[in-house]
């Protein structure tokens, strides 16, 4: 069964979420975080949700409140002002707000909230990991092509032009929109850099984590995985010939998962199942 709804996220801004679940069964819950220039229904993400439900989980995915979409337009960037004002702190607030709300929803009886897992793709992998590392009740986190050094990538206070202009623009190659990034992103990333210091946080954490990356990732170099690959509680998997989106695209017309993405998801299922 699939159910859609809205939640109130950071700065009181509404955003959409959906949950796919099996009724009359109390199952572990996976929460999925989309990445930069992404949204909850991008590409093969709905097929991914089906895959995890078929594998014994309930699965919820959210649009971050400031990802540039709206509840009325969940797959279109209609609010570029919000996009420019997004930051990690807002996304962490969004996750918290949604998890609180889920416990009040009609399907809450079908969710074992003591068995919570997070998955994130790309920048969303960083957000999912940051949330998990500061919330010991999360069983584990798995990432797909995660940004593992977000402070270096997004916290460039020494970018003089960005600081002087207050904004810089990134071209969305799919929509041809010029996506604004306000300088507050760098400031906020630095503000919460201790929550984004993944290597040191993982060293101090006793839980197990999984990192899946494409060997031909064009957006987040596979070398970024070196930050975690030798930590004893981190499992790293490189899918050699795949890209940043594991063979998916948007729109995605097939009714079957791309082979590389299915391989990645299969590894996550086995990893989460091994943890109970």
C-alpha positions as CSV (number, residue, x, y, z in Angstrom):
1,X,0.0,0.0,0.0
2,X,1.2,3.5,-0.8
3,X,0.1,6.6,1.2
4,X,1.1,10.2,0.5
5,X,1.1,13.1,2.9
6,X,2.7,16.3,4.0
7,X,4.7,17.3,7.0
8,X,5.9,20.6,8.4
9,X,9.6,20.9,8.2
10,X,12.2,23.6,8.8
11,X,11.0,27.2,9.1
12,X,7.4,25.9,9.2
13,X,7.6,25.0,5.5
14,X,5.4,22.1,4.2
15,X,6.8,19.3,2.1
16,X,5.6,16.0,0.8
17,X,6.4,12.4,1.8
18,X,5.1,9.0,0.9
19,X,5.3,5.7,2.5
20,X,5.0,2.2,0.9
21,X,4.1,-0.5,3.4
22,X,2.6,-3.8,3.9
23,X,-0.6,-3.7,6.1
24,X,-1.2,-5.8,9.2
25,X,2.6,-6.4,9.7
26,X,4.8,-4.5,12.0
27,X,8.1,-4.1,10.1
28,X,11.3,-2.2,10.4
29,X,11.2,1.3,8.7
30,X,13.7,2.7,6.2
31,X,13.7,6.5,5.7
32,X,15.3,7.6,2.4
33,X,16.9,11.0,1.8
34,X,17.3,12.3,-1.8
35,X,20.3,14.2,-3.0
36,X,21.2,17.6,-4.4
37,X,18.9,18.6,-7.3
38,X,16.9,15.5,-6.3
39,X,13.4,14.8,-5.0
40,X,11.6,11.8,-3.6
41,X,10.1,10.6,-6.9
42,X,13.2,11.1,-8.9
43,X,14.1,8.4,-11.4
44,X,13.8,4.9,-10.0
45,X,13.1,5.8,-6.4
46,X,9.6,4.5,-6.5
47,X,10.8,1.2,-7.8
48,X,13.4,1.3,-5.0
49,X,10.6,1.7,-2.5
50,X,8.8,-1.4,-3.9
51,X,12.0,-3.4,-3.7
52,X,12.5,-2.7,0.0
53,X,8.9,-3.4,0.9
54,X,9.2,-6.7,-1.0
55,X,12.3,-7.4,1.1
56,X,10.5,-7.1,4.4
57,X,10.7,-3.4,5.3
58,X,8.3,-0.4,5.3
59,X,9.8,2.5,3.3
60,X,9.3,6.2,3.6
61,X,10.8,8.9,1.5
62,X,10.6,12.7,1.8
63,X,11.1,15.8,-0.1
64,X,13.2,18.1,2.0
65,X,11.3,21.2,2.9
66,X,13.8,23.5,1.1
67,X,14.7,21.3,-1.9
68,X,12.9,23.7,-4.3
69,X,9.7,21.6,-4.9
70,X,6.3,22.1,-3.3
71,X,3.5,19.8,-2.1
72,X,1.6,20.8,-5.2
73,X,4.6,20.3,-7.5
74,X,6.6,17.5,-5.8
75,X,8.8,16.8,-8.8
76,X,9.4,20.3,-10.1
77,X,11.7,23.0,-8.9
78,X,9.1,25.8,-8.5
79,X,10.6,27.5,-5.4
80,X,14.2,28.4,-6.2
81,X,14.3,30.8,-3.3
82,X,13.8,27.9,-0.9
83,X,16.4,25.9,-2.8
84,X,19.0,28.6,-2.3
85,X,18.2,28.8,1.4
86,X,18.6,25.1,2.0
87,X,21.3,23.7,4.3
88,X,22.2,20.6,6.3
89,X,20.7,22.0,9.5
90,X,17.3,22.4,7.8
91,X,17.4,18.9,6.4
92,X,18.2,17.4,9.8
93,X,15.2,19.3,11.2
94,X,13.1,17.9,8.4
95,X,14.0,14.3,9.2
96,X,13.3,14.9,12.9
97,X,9.9,16.5,12.1
98,X,8.8,13.7,9.8
99,X,9.8,10.9,12.2
100,X,7.8,12.6,15.0
101,X,4.8,12.9,12.7
102,X,5.0,9.3,11.4
103,X,4.2,8.1,14.9
104,X,0.9,9.8,14.8
105,X,-0.2,8.5,11.3
106,X,-2.8,5.8,10.7
107,X,-0.1,3.4,9.5
108,X,2.0,3.7,12.6
109,X,0.9,0.3,13.9
110,X,2.6,-1.2,10.9
111,X,6.0,0.3,11.8
112,X,8.5,-1.0,14.3
113,X,9.9,2.4,15.4
114,X,12.6,0.5,17.4
115,X,14.1,-0.7,14.1
116,X,14.8,2.5,12.2
117,X,17.2,2.6,9.3
118,X,18.3,5.5,7.1
119,X,19.5,5.5,3.5
120,X,20.7,8.6,1.6
121,X,21.9,9.3,-1.9
122,X,24.7,11.7,-2.7
123,X,24.2,14.9,-0.5
124,X,21.3,13.1,1.1
125,X,23.8,10.4,2.1
126,X,25.6,13.0,4.1
127,X,22.4,14.2,5.7
128,X,21.3,10.7,6.5
129,X,24.7,9.8,8.0
130,X,24.8,13.0,10.1
131,X,21.3,12.4,11.5
132,X,22.2,8.7,12.3
133,X,25.4,9.6,14.0
134,X,23.7,12.0,16.4
135,X,20.7,9.7,17.1
136,X,21.8,6.4,18.6
137,X,18.3,5.0,18.3
138,X,18.9,4.6,14.6
139,X,19.9,1.0,14.0
140,X,22.2,1.8,11.0
141,X,22.7,4.0,7.9
142,X,23.6,3.0,4.4
143,X,24.6,5.4,1.7
144,X,24.5,5.4,-2.1
145,X,27.3,7.6,-3.6
146,X,27.4,9.7,-0.5
147,X,29.2,13.0,0.0
148,X,31.6,12.1,2.8
149,X,33.5,15.3,3.1
150,X,30.6,17.9,3.1
151,X,32.5,20.6,4.9
152,X,35.1,20.8,2.1
153,X,32.4,20.6,-0.6
154,X,29.8,23.0,0.8
155,X,31.6,25.0,3.5
156,X,33.9,27.1,1.5
157,X,34.0,30.3,3.5
158,X,37.1,31.4,1.5
159,X,35.1,31.6,-1.8
160,X,35.4,35.4,-2.2
161,X,33.0,35.7,-5.1
162,X,30.3,33.7,-3.4
163,X,30.7,35.7,-0.2
164,X,30.7,39.1,-2.1
165,X,27.7,38.2,-4.2
166,X,25.8,36.4,-1.5
167,X,24.8,33.8,-4.1
168,X,26.2,31.5,-6.8
169,X,24.4,29.6,-9.4
170,X,24.6,25.9,-10.4
171,X,23.1,24.8,-13.7
172,X,20.7,21.9,-13.5
173,X,21.6,20.0,-16.6
174,X,18.3,18.3,-16.8
175,X,16.0,21.3,-16.5
176,X,18.4,24.0,-17.6
177,X,17.5,26.0,-14.5
178,X,20.1,28.1,-12.8
179,X,19.9,26.9,-9.2
180,X,20.9,29.5,-6.6
181,X,23.0,28.6,-3.6
182,X,23.2,31.4,-1.0
183,X,26.3,31.9,0.9
184,X,24.5,30.9,4.1
185,X,25.1,27.3,3.0
186,X,28.8,27.7,3.5
187,X,28.2,29.4,6.9
188,X,25.8,26.8,8.1
189,X,28.0,24.0,7.0
190,X,30.8,25.5,9.1
191,X,28.4,26.1,12.0
192,X,27.6,22.4,12.3
193,X,30.9,21.0,11.0
194,X,31.3,18.8,14.1
195,X,28.1,16.9,13.0
196,X,29.6,16.5,9.6
197,X,33.1,15.3,10.7
198,X,32.1,11.8,9.6
199,X,35.5,10.0,10.0
200,X,35.9,11.0,13.6
201,X,32.3,10.4,14.5
202,X,32.4,7.0,12.9
203,X,35.5,6.1,14.8
204,X,33.6,6.7,18.1
205,X,30.4,4.9,17.1
206,X,29.9,1.2,17.8
207,X,27.2,0.7,15.2
208,X,27.9,-0.7,11.7
209,X,27.5,1.3,8.5
210,X,27.4,0.6,4.8
211,X,28.8,2.7,2.0
212,X,28.0,1.8,-1.7
213,X,29.7,3.8,-4.4
214,X,30.1,3.6,-8.2
215,X,33.5,3.2,-9.6
216,X,32.7,5.6,-12.4
217,X,30.9,8.2,-10.2
218,X,31.2,11.5,-12.1
219,X,29.8,13.7,-9.3
220,X,31.3,12.4,-6.1
221,X,34.7,10.8,-6.8
222,X,35.0,7.2,-5.6
223,X,38.2,8.3,-3.8
224,X,36.0,10.0,-1.2
225,X,35.3,6.6,0.1
226,X,38.8,6.5,1.4
227,X,37.7,8.5,4.4
228,X,35.8,5.5,5.8
229,X,37.1,2.4,4.0
230,X,39.6,1.4,6.7
231,X,37.3,1.9,9.7
232,X,36.4,-1.4,11.3
233,X,32.6,-0.6,11.6
234,X,32.3,0.6,8.0
235,X,31.6,-1.8,5.1
236,X,32.5,-0.3,1.7
237,X,31.2,-1.7,-1.6
238,X,32.4,-0.4,-5.0
239,X,30.3,-1.2,-8.0
240,X,33.1,-0.8,-10.5
241,X,31.4,0.2,-13.8
242,X,28.5,2.3,-12.5
243,X,27.9,6.0,-12.3
244,X,26.6,8.4,-9.6
245,X,23.0,7.3,-10.1
246,X,23.7,3.6,-10.5
247,X,22.3,3.4,-14.0
248,X,19.1,5.3,-13.3
249,X,17.8,8.5,-14.9
250,X,14.9,10.9,-14.8
251,X,12.4,10.3,-16.1
252,X,12.8,6.5,-15.8
253,X,10.4,4.6,-18.0
254,X,11.3,1.0,-17.2
255,X,9.3,-1.1,-14.7
256,X,12.5,-2.8,-13.6
257,X,15.3,-1.4,-11.5
258,X,18.6,-0.8,-13.3
259,X,20.9,-3.7,-12.8
260,X,23.5,-1.7,-10.9
261,X,21.0,0.0,-8.6
262,X,19.4,-3.4,-7.9
263,X,22.9,-4.8,-7.0
264,X,23.4,-1.9,-4.6
265,X,20.0,-2.3,-3.0
266,X,20.5,-6.0,-2.6
267,X,23.6,-5.3,-0.6
268,X,21.8,-2.9,1.6
269,X,18.9,-5.3,2.2
270,X,21.4,-8.1,3.3
271,X,23.3,-5.6,5.4
272,X,20.2,-4.3,7.3
273,X,18.8,-7.8,7.7
274,X,22.1,-8.9,9.3
275,X,21.6,-6.3,12.0
276,X,18.2,-7.6,13.0
